[in-house]
Amino acid sequence: MKVKLTPLNIVSAICLTGAILLLVNKKQSLQETPNALIDLMAGLSVLAAIISFISDQIFRKFIPSVKKLWLVEGVLVSFIIILILIIKTSIR
């Protein structure tokens, strides 16, 4: 089985790593951050990893070319990052 590395795979790995680090370092985190907030952030990170994994599988099903897959998933990840930054700046 040939493993294809794609942008959404990378996002999934980063989200899972972030969730694990949040849960492992919960005791060593800042005292100002409540444990419930850390658990929520870890849960959302796991949810993001699951969504990105499922999205990657759907894109792989419909886009057989690796170059086109990288392009479509790269544009999607870029769009999501830009959207997060816009929302983050508008909330402040």
N, C-alpha and C positions, 0 to 999 in steps of 0.2 A: 504494500500500500504506500503510495507516494504522498508525503505530507506537504501541503502547500502552506507556506507562511503568508498570511495576509494581514492587512491593517487591523481588521476586527479581531483576529487572533491575538495580535499584540495588545490591543485594548483589553481583551478578556484577561490576558495574563497580568497586565498592570492592575486591573481592578481586583483580581483575586489576591495578588500580592499585597495590595493596599489594605484589603479587608483582613488578611492574616496579620499584617503588621499592626493594624489598629487593635485587634483583639489580643495579641500577644503583649503589646506594650501598654495595655490599658492601665495597669497598676503603676507604671512609670510615667504616665502622661502628666500633663499639667494639672494642678489641683483645681484650677478654675473650670476645667471641662468636666461636666458631670458624666458619669458612666453611662447613663441612658442615651446621651447624645453620641457617645463613642459607639455604642451598640447600634444606634440608628444609622450612623455613617457606615459602619461595617456591613450592615444589612443592605443598605442602598448600593454599596459597592459590589456585593455579591449579586444583587439583582441586575446591576448594569453588566456584570460579567455574563450572566445567563442570557440576557437580551442580546448582547453583542455576539455571543456564541451562536444563538439561534439565527440571528440575522446573517451571520457568516455562512451558515449552512444553507439558508435560503438563496443567498447570492451565488453560492457555488453551484446550486442546482440549476439556476437559470443562466449563468454566465460561465461558459466552459473555458474561455480564454483567460489565462493567468494575467496577461497585461490589462485586459479590460476589467478584470476583477479588481486588480490593484487600483485602477483609475476610479472605478465606481466607489469602492470602499474608502479610498483616500479622500475623495470628494465628500462622502458622507461624514467621515470623521472630522474633516476640516470644517464642514458646515456646522456640526454639533459643537465643536470647540468655539467657533465664532458666535454661535447662538448663546452658549453659556456665558461667554465674556460680555455680550450685549446685555443679557439679563442681569448679570452680576453688577455691571456699572449702572444700570438703570435703577436697581434696588437701593443702592447707596444714596 
